[in-house]
């Protein structure tokens, strides 16, 4: 019995470790964008820093001074009946030198990263909403009409995503959603 409990704990800790590593990768990607913007003093075609701003020597101090990930920039969803977790990273809430790293928000929504285990999915649309259908968790994302073959492009459209525990991937109308990295 003790060996079985140890094995279960190891499996759960490995899954949590994979989530943590992928989540750290996503946040580091945003940091590297910010880091580049600081040294080029250019963020989306605009000056990022005022002239004469002190730039720390170490990366740790630079990150501490200019890069902010508020608590509401990462949201945890339970997407599987077995407790499978996913994390949504709201790029538009992450700040670089006080400016949002909005990740191309527009009338169709924003670019968001979904971290599930070691996989990262990039979805564009409105804020995700977790609902339940037949007791199964479903993530709904508002999209532009073109994603639903609706015209005009501004027509309402919602895409549903469910976790496929057998294939270990997100599933949506038309097949499995492929991770981007």
C-alpha positions in Angstrom: 0.0 0.0 0.0 2.8 2.4 0.9 4.5 1.8 -2.5 1.2 2.5 -4.3 0.8 5.8 -2.4 4.4 6.8 -3.2 3.8 6.0 -6.9 0.6 8.1 -7.0 2.4 11.0 -5.3 5.3 10.8 -7.8 2.9 10.8 -10.7 1.0 13.8 -9.4 4.1 15.7 -8.6 5.5 15.0 -12.1 2.3 16.4 -13.7 2.4 19.5 -11.5 6.1 19.9 -12.3 5.3 19.8 -16.1 2.6 22.4 -15.6 5.0 24.6 -13.7 7.8 24.3 -16.3 5.4 25.1 -19.2 3.9 28.0 -17.3 7.3 29.3 -16.5 8.2 29.0 -20.2 5.2 31.1 -21.2 6.0 33.8 -18.6 9.7 33.8 -19.7 8.6 34.3 -23.3 6.8 37.5 -22.2 9.8 38.5 -20.1 12.1 38.1 -23.1 9.8 40.4 -25.2 9.9 42.9 -22.4 13.7 42.6 -22.0 14.2 43.2 -25.7 11.8 46.2 -25.6 13.7 47.7 -22.6 17.1 47.5 -24.4 15.8 48.7 -27.7 13.6 51.3 -25.9 10.9 50.3 -28.4 7.6 48.5 -27.6 5.2 48.1 -30.4 6.6 51.0 -32.3 6.6 53.4 -29.3 9.4 54.4 -26.9 9.1 52.3 -23.7 11.2 54.3 -21.3 11.7 58.0 -20.7 15.2 59.4 -21.3 17.4 59.0 -18.3 15.6 56.1 -16.7 18.1 54.0 -14.6 18.4 50.5 -16.1 19.8 48.0 -13.5 22.9 45.9 -14.3 21.6 42.5 -13.4 18.8 40.6 -15.1 17.2 39.8 -11.8 17.0 43.5 -10.8 15.9 44.5 -14.3 13.0 42.0 -14.2 12.1 43.0 -10.7 11.9 46.7 -11.7 10.2 46.5 -15.1 8.3 43.2 -15.4 5.0 42.6 -13.6 2.7 39.5 -13.6 -0.3 40.4 -11.5 -2.2 37.5 -9.8 -5.1 37.8 -12.2 -2.8 37.4 -15.2 -2.9 33.6 -14.7 -6.1 31.7 -14.1 -6.4 28.0 -13.2 -9.2 25.9 -14.7 -10.1 22.3 -13.9 -10.8 21.0 -17.4 -10.9 17.2 -16.8 -13.3 15.0 -14.9 -10.2 13.6 -13.3 -9.0 17.0 -12.1 -6.8 17.8 -15.0 -5.7 21.5 -14.6 -5.1 24.1 -17.3 -3.8 27.6 -16.9 -4.8 30.6 -19.0 -2.2 33.3 -19.3 -3.8 36.7 -20.0 -1.0 38.5 -21.9 -3.0 41.8 -21.8 -2.6 41.8 -18.0 1.2 41.4 -17.9 3.1 44.6 -17.7 6.5 45.7 -19.1 7.6 49.1 -17.6 4.0 49.8 -16.7 2.6 49.1 -20.2 0.4 46.2 -21.1 1.9 43.3 -23.1 -1.5 43.0 -24.8 -0.6 40.4 -27.4 -2.6 41.9 -30.2 -6.0 42.5 -28.6 -8.7 43.8 -30.9 -12.4 43.5 -31.6 -12.0 39.7 -32.0 -10.3 39.4 -28.6 -6.7 38.8 -27.4 -4.0 36.2 -27.8 -3.9 33.9 -24.8 -1.7 31.0 -23.8 -3.3 27.9 -22.3 -0.9 25.6 -20.5 -1.9 22.0 -20.0 0.8 19.6 -18.7 3.9 20.4 -20.7 2.0 21.7 -23.7 1.2 25.3 -24.6 -1.8 26.2 -26.8 -2.2 29.7 -28.2 -5.8 30.8 -28.6 -7.2 34.1 -29.9 -10.5 35.3 -28.7 -12.5 36.6 -25.7 -11.9 35.7 -22.1 -12.4 32.0 -21.5 -15.4 30.8 -19.5 -15.7 27.4 -17.8 -19.1 25.7 -18.0 -20.3 22.2 -17.5 -22.2 20.0 -20.0 -23.3 16.6 -18.8 -21.0 17.1 -15.8 -18.0 17.6 -18.1 -15.9 20.8 -17.9 -16.0 22.8 -21.2 -14.1 26.0 -21.9 -15.9 28.5 -24.1 -14.1 31.2 -26.0 -15.8 34.0 -27.9 -14.3 34.2 -31.4 -14.8 36.3 -34.5 -17.4 35.0 -37.0 -14.9 33.7 -39.4 -14.0 30.9 -37.0 -17.6 29.7 -37.3 -18.0 30.3 -41.0 -20.4 33.1 -40.1 -20.4 36.3 -42.1 -19.8 39.1 -41.5 -16.7 38.6 -39.5 -18.3 40.5 -36.6 -21.0 37.9 -36.3 -21.1 36.2 -32.9 -19.3 32.9 -32.6 -18.3 30.7 -29.6 -15.8 27.9 -29.8 -15.9 25.1 -27.2 -12.8 23.2 -26.0 -12.8 20.0 -24.0 -10.0 17.9 -22.6 -9.5 14.6 -24.2 -7.9 12.4 -21.5 -7.1 9.6 -24.0 -5.3 11.8 -26.5 -4.0 14.1 -23.8 -5.0 17.2 -25.8 -7.7 19.8 -26.2 -10.5 18.8 -28.5 -12.8 21.1 -30.4 -15.2 20.9 -33.3 -13.3 19.5 -36.2 -10.7 17.6 -34.2 -7.9 18.1 -31.8 -6.3 21.5 -31.2 -2.6 21.3 -31.7 -0.2 22.8 -29.2 2.0 25.5 -30.6 5.0 24.9 -28.4 
